[in-house]
Amino acid sequence: MNSLDANVILRFLLDDVPSQSAKAARLITASQCYISDVILTEVVFVLEKLKGFSRPDMAILLKQLIGMQNVICNQGLLEMAIDLFSSKKQLSFPDCYVAVEASLSGDKVISFDKELLKHGGGHILEP
């Protein structure tokens, strides 16, 4: 199995460097590929901060990517984090991820982050 770096995923999604985009597309569509949660977080950062994608557009694009038959990832958690990120403009993707991960495992998140405390759910608490 191939574990993908963010730049390969970005070339595939953006189709912005023709020779690299074609190689990325062949690899991702023809073989089993793993996308780690950390790498997807980097992809979200680049799409939002450097490429100016809207959150709803990113949600569609990322869910299509992680829903591909040959892509292996933490799909359930990532889909929920993407949904939260798409609906809560006040939260970063890492905040959404940690809120969803804790919720799924029945844990609490302890934070000083006022936006996370306000928008992350009832399981986000101050120390």
N, C-alpha and C positions, 0 to 999 in steps of 0.2 A: 504494500500500500504506500502511496505517496502522501507525505504530510506537506501541506501547502503553506508557503510564506505569503504574507499580505501582498507583496508586489505581484505575485502570479495571479492571485484572486482579483486584484485591481485591474490588471491588464485584461483579464477575462471579462470583467464587468463593464469596464470603460471602453474597451476596444479603441484605445488611444495611441498605441504604439503598434502599428500593423504587424510587424514581424514577431514581436513578443506576444501580442494578443492572439495571433493564430496558433502559436505554440501552446499558450495557456489553454486555449479552447480545445485543442486536440487532446491535451493531457487530461483536462477536467472531464471531458465528455467520453473519453475512451478508457479510463482506468478508475479504479477505486481510489478516492482521495479523502484524506482526513483534514478537517479544519478545526484547529483548537479554539477554545473560547478566547484566549488571549489574542490570537491572530484576528479573529472576527472583530474584537474590540478595536484593534488597530485599523482594520478596514473601515469600520464605522467612523472613527476619528477622521481619517483621510477623506472619506466621502462627504462628511459634514463640514469640517473646518477648512479643508484645502480645495475641495471641488464644489462646495456650495449646494449640495443636494438637500432637498427638504426631507424632513423626517418621514412623511408619508411615502414619498418616492423611495427612500432608502428601505423602508419596511417591505415594500413590494419586492424590490430587487433582492434584498437579503433573504427573504422567505423563499423566493424562487431558487436561490443558490443553495440554501441548506436543505431544501426539499428535493433536490435532484437525487435520483435513485442511487447514483454511485458516490454521493458525498456522505461521509461519515462524520457526525458531530454530535454534540449534546443538544439535539434538535428541540426537544420539548422545552427545556430551560431557555434556550436561545430564542425560540419563538415567543415565549412569554416576555422575555426581556425586551425584545424588539417591539412587541405590542405596547409595553409600558413606556418605552422610549418614544414611540410614535405619539402617544397620547399625553405625555407629561413633558412639556418643553422646558420645564424648570430643572429637570434631572439629566445628568450626563448618562451615557450608556453604562459606564462602570457602576454608577449608583443604581441604575435599573437592574443590572445583573445581580448585584449583591442583595438587593431587596427581594428579587424573585428567588434567588438561590436559598436565602434564609427562610422565606415563606414556605417553599417546597419542603424544606427539611424540618420545619417547625421551630426554627431558631429565631432569636431576636437580633437585630442589628443595633449596636450602640454607636451613636454618632453625635457630633456637635454640628453637623451640616444642617442648617435651618431648612433648606429646601427639601432635603431628603426626609427630615423629620415631618415636614408638612405634607409631602406628596408621595412618600414611599410606602405608606401603609401603617396599620396599627401596630405592627411588630417592630417598628423603628422607634427607638427610645433614646433619650439623653442619658448620660451616665449619672 
